[in-house]
Amino acid sequence: MKKMLLSFLLLLLFVEFLSAQNSAYLDDEGAVVFMYHRFGESKYPSTNIRMEQFEKHLEYLSQNDYKVWPLSKIARYILDGRAIPKKVVALTMDDAYVSVYTEAFAKLKEKNFPFTVFVNSTPIDNRSKNYMSWEQMREMQSFGAEFANHSKTHDYMIPKDGEDEQIWQNRIRYELETAQKRLQEELGDDTNENPKLFSYPYGEYSMQTADFIRSLGYVSVTQTSGPIGMHSDTKTLARFPMSEFFGNMEGFVLKLNTLPLPVKEISPKEPLTASKNPPTLTIELKKPLKNLGCYLSSGKTVPLEWISPTKVKIKAEDKLKSPRDRYTCTAQAKDGRWYWYSHLWIVK
């Protein structure tokens, strides 16, 4: 009788454990991170957001009770294995262009929204008129801005032709450590509380790059679109790029309400296509999704080959064009929102 009771209790504990795991997954609606560059600089339409577009973004977040967090807080939740609450958003800006200060800052301060700026330190130290100054950053920091690493010179992180591994590692280490030192010297050192954040210049990385930068202690973000969740890879956290073309309210709201695609496994993780162009991507899902569709950056549909109800092969019909492209896969959830996953391909 005692053995039967013990077995029953162990079974009950196991069921409760599985239930907790499933509950944690179901409650993990993820967070959406937006990436901006320039504000109100219409001569750069591919990286600029018009101020009327940006103001509408902020107003929608405010009026619809979204929780705007600094990116470091979301990263901490993922590192700690905690489910991210509903309606969490982060606003990030790459390169530290001066229009972040002159145009966007007042609007963000008015809404009391924190934000994260990724800084490549050389143009700041050179006092380029196109970039913010350290003094301006300190002012913004006092109102909730956080500043993170975008390398020293905005160099490519992937090994260059003829660059052996040791030279490449030394170059990357120098780029990151020099920029991080300047951030700490000018803005203070809060890395004991917050994870160190890094944004890949040009959004390009290889898994070799991602692994090495993670070994240096960084959580890294990409320019590959999609929401992130508690199971996301902290070497390659996705963000939705915002520009004049992508900044319309219909697209903003759609992306704001996306869910992480329930991915069990991706193969290959490596974004470098090498000689395999067009590349084949295999996705294994945690549950069947009958309405999955995949697309190139151009919007062209990518054919799917289902291997099982939860495993699919994805391969474009034509070669991808250099320098980079994506397979973006979406499926509509029961509540009308969209599951979303985007995979970067670097075509050399």
Secondary structure, DSSP 8 states (H G I E B T S, - for coil): -HHHHHHHHHHHHHHHHHHHHHHHHHH---EEEEEE-EES-TT-TTTEE-HHHHHHHHHHHHHTT-EE--HHHHHHHHHHT----TTEEEEEEES-BHHIIIIIHHHHHHHT--EEEEE-HHHHHTT-TTB--HHHHHHHHTTTEEEEE--SS----S--TT--HHHHHHHHHHHHHHHHHHHHHHH---TTTS-EEEE-GGG---HHHHHHHHHTTEEEE-S----B-TTS-TTSB--EE--TTT-SHHHHHHHHT-EE--EEEEE----B-TT-SS-EEEEEESS--TT-EEE-TTS-EE-EEEEETTEEEEE-SS---SSEEEEEEEEE-TTS-EEEEEEEEE--
